[in-house]
């Protein structure tokens, strides 16, 4: 069986011929159907037509020169060099200066709120600083000099004597009062236990003192010395003062027995302390008090729980007066023994 030969293709015409020979929209389906129905019998030895025919070359016309031709690179370089030669240093500097000025104006416009806030803070800080400097200047000036010294808390001491001893501070500005000089003057008063200074502008200096509390008399070679709970000698007399208890302490004022006796005397209420005429102690655990008039003894024991013991003694003395009692034993405050 012979294979059918391919159909011959029409030759490619030129562009003008192809446009004329191009079938219309109504003719193309008829020609295609006719080509489809055409017999495909062709002998094998016939040469096949060229599938890709070469289109005829149509020569182009010579290019027409453009009217507005661009300048050559040589002419552009020459013009730029001429313009650069005409721009001087002054023009460049003026342009840069104008640019910097405009930039500063923009910065100031966008930072006006920040600069205003900063100015307010600087103004407030300057005002506070000026106020502080003015206050310090006035405080250290003679406007705040000491003109009056007031002594508060003097009972046994004479307040006028203390004020006279501190008269060297008169005229000194209050912030410049010499505390060392005041301390040196107050040391001469043994009854002063502690003191505090208080400035009352514009011209008053207040000296608050706490006097020592005497607890009794210690017999010495010079006589009877009045001492406080710390063993500080307050005064010395040849004979014992009336109403002041006499202390009989083993080991003297530097012993533990004396420290315990002093703590016991300071814990007593004023009503009971006024009745005490003697205190004896050989150890810190056997402090004994003697009540005058009735010679009633109070066995205190150690200085522990002195406040509780003083409260128990006050209650039992109210219930059973010393005139009917030989001794009160409060060494155990929860179980007071009365004899």
C-alpha positions, 0 to 999 in steps of 0.5 A: 500500500502506497503512502500518500504524498504531501499536498503541494503548498502555494508559493509565498508571494510578495507582501503586496501580492499576498495582501491582494490574494488574501481571502476574505472572511467569507471565502476562507472556509470555502477554500479550506474545505476544498483543500480538505476534500482534494485528493492527496495522490502524489507520486513518491518520486516527485520532489517535495516543495520547499516548506520554508520559502525565502521571502523577497528582499525589498531594499529600504530607502536611504535614511533621512537626516533628522532636523533637531540633531543632538550635539556631539559629546565634544560640544557638550563638554565645551559648553559645560566648561564655559558655564563652570568657568562663569560660576565663581567662589562667591556664588558657591559660598552664597548658595551654601550659606543660604542652604545652611540658613534655611536648614537652621530656620527649619530646625528652629521651627520644628524645635520651638516647643522643646526650646520653650520647655527647656527655657522654663526648666532653666528659669525654674532652676535659676530661681531656686538657686538664687533663692537658696543662695539668698537664704544662705547669705541671709542666714550666715549674716548678722541678721540672724545673730544670737541675741537671746539664750534660753535654758530649758529643763533646769531643776536643781541648776540655776538657768541664769548661771547656764545662760551666763556661761554661754554668753560667748555665743551672743552675736554669732549667726545661728548656723555658725554657733560653735557646739564644741565651745558650748560643750566645753562650757556645759561640762563645768555643770556635773548635774547636766546629763545630756543637752540639745541645741535648738535654733529659733530664728531670728535671734534665739538659741534654746539649750535643752538640758536633762539633769542627772537623777541622784540616787544617794550618798556614798561615804568617802574620806571627804564626806558624803558625795552625792552620785547618780546611777552612773556613779558621777559625783554631783556634790560633796558635803561633810554631813549627809543631806536630809531625805537622801538615802545612804548607799552601802555598796560592796566594791564602790561605784565601779562594781556590778552591785552599784549598777544594780542598785542604781537601776533599782532606784531609778525604777522606783516611783517618786512616792516610794523613793522619797521613803527610802533612807538606805540601800545595801548590796553586796552582789547584783542579786541581793539589793535591799532597800530600807524605808525610814521611820518604820525601818521596814526592809524591802528585799528586792533581789536582782535588778531584773523585772524592776518595773514589775517589782516596783508596781507590785511593791506599790500595790502591796504597800497600799494594801498593807502600810509599812507601819504594820510590816517588818519586810516586803519580799518582791524578789519574785513579783508574782508572789510577794511575801509580807512579814 
